[in-house]
Amino acid sequence: MNRNFRNNGRRDGVDPITRARARRRALQAVYAWQMSGGEVGAVIEQFAHEQAHEIADLEYFDDLVRAGVAWWNPQHASLQT
């Protein structure tokens, strides 16, 4: 058996299940950010804490949320670190 394959059978090691969870939660986080008008970092922190129990790709989640916010409101995203 080739050692490049992970348990999920992909050579790149990406787990499609944790990625799917991260995408779903990122969509919810962007919606929560829009509705609350709060800080992106606070929304990410809240959702990341909840995701720790769900096993999701947290780095991918963070990237998706920040990209969604940047797309929705480029000026707001440039103010965030």
Secondary structure, DSSP 8 states (H G I E B T S, - for coil): --TT--TTS-TT---HHHHHHHHHHHHHHHHHHHHH---HHHHHHHHHHHHTTT---HHHHHHHHHHHHHHH-HHHHHH--
